[in-house]
Amino acid sequence: MEMSHRGKAFSSILAQAQSDLRELLAIPDNYKVMFLQGGGTSQFSALPLNLTKAGDTVDYIVTGSWSKKAAQEAQAYGLKVNVAAKGDMASVPDRASWKLSDNATYACYCDNETIQGVEFKAPPEVGDTLLVADMSSNFCSKPVDVSKYGVIFAGAQKNIGPAGVVVVIAREDLLGKSRQETPTVMDYQTMQDSLHNTPPCWSIYMCGLIFSHMLKGGGIEAYARKNRGKAQVLYSAIENSDGFYHSPVARANRSNMNAPFTIPRSQDLEKEFIAAATKQGLTELKGHRSVGGMRASIYNSMPDEGVEALVAFMKDFANKHA
Ligand SMILES: Cc1ncc(COP(=O)(O)O)c(C=O)c1O
């Protein structure tokens, strides 16, 4: 923590973290990899500031709370914010119903809605429009074709490291176009080497350890396989509960990271479920306050045994209350 951020030791930590992430996600050479501060939320402002001029049109595809917040934040920058698609927050709206603009500077979406548990299984089709993605809650959980994107950003705290750092992967030709009023620490051109000011050195070090651990553990495909397997076990338990549990999310869009579920019979039973689970060491199962119910977050570091323990508890609880 006391290392100079321009010293040899930290420079090599930063370079290694960047190159390991590049290897992990096969990031093409014409993309910059930045570790910035301010979390995922900072990018809701950084995007318009770096990519647009006042008066531009931007498209947002709203599938849950985070894409909604991103679209709201963009309103502050004198843009024509077109919500091109807004679903029921439990599915990705049918592509045919989207109303994308002809002249949007970018189209922004959230690849995994952490609260609602709605995940895109492929990048959305937006024609020639620059595609921008918030991957905060499924970053490094599966392979991603970076070349399809202008900018990808991800708060670190789900799969790769401590809160506060946000990874920004931006295509080189998009740098250097920021608005004059862009705060320096948000300006991609200035921040591209992550060294304009003191970066979050410790957090970058931690992210670097995770990237290296993931490479040694079989790389991104191995993690994606494991994540699909865990999600399959959990959703099957919900499906096979004779309606005791319910997943509100459309099957095709169910997230491999966050699985919200309810007990349709009664909210009191949900409370009892959460309390009894917590007693058994199965913690953090309460759904987000805006949606209620339960939510099992099964990020990369959740082992198979964790999901199996939850599923066993779910079966037992359902039997007791059948
Ligand atoms: C999908 C998504 N986007 C953005 C954010 C905001 O990230 P932060 O809290 O790091 O600002 C979160 C936080 O959980 C998130 O899940």
The ligand as an SDF file (V2000), in Angstrom:
LIG
                    3D

 16 16  0  0  0  0  0  0  0  0999 V2000
  -25.0430   -3.9750  -13.1660 C   0  0  0  0  0  0  0  0  0  0  0  0
  -24.5310   -2.9330  -12.2410 C   0  0  0  0  0  0  0  0  0  0  0  0
  -24.1900   -1.7350  -12.7420 N   0  0  0  0  0  0  0  0  0  0  0  0
  -23.7090   -0.7490  -11.9710 C   0  0  0  0  0  0  0  0  0  0  0  0
  -23.5410   -0.9480  -10.6270 C   0  0  0  0  0  0  0  0  0  0  0  0
  -23.0080    0.1780   -9.7830 C   0  0  0  0  0  0  0  0  0  0  0  0
  -21.7410   -0.1330   -9.3870 O   0  0  0  0  0  0  0  0  0  0  0  0
  -21.0400    0.6550   -8.1870 P   0  0  0  0  0  0  0  0  0  0  0  0
  -21.8370    0.3390   -6.9660 O   0  0  0  0  0  0  0  0  0  0  0  0
  -19.6540    0.0890   -8.1890 O   0  0  0  0  0  0  0  0  0  0  0  0
  -21.0820    2.0900   -8.5390 O   0  0  0  0  0  0  0  0  0  0  0  0
  -23.8750   -2.1650  -10.0430 C   0  0  0  0  0  0  0  0  0  0  0  0
  -23.6880   -2.3890   -8.6040 C   0  0  0  0  0  0  0  0  0  0  0  0
  -24.0240   -3.3850   -8.0260 O   0  0  0  0  0  0  0  0  0  0  0  0
  -24.3780   -3.1890  -10.8660 C   0  0  0  0  0  0  0  0  0  0  0  0
  -24.7180   -4.3780  -10.3580 O   0  0  0  0  0  0  0  0  0  0  0  0
  1  2  1  0
  2  3  1  0
  2 15  2  0
  3  4  2  0
  4  5  1  0
  5  6  1  0
  5 12  2  0
  6  7  1  0
  7  8  1  0
  8  9  2  0
  8 10  1  0
  8 11  1  0
 12 13  1  0
 12 15  1  0
 13 14  2  0
 15 16  1  0
M  END
$$$$
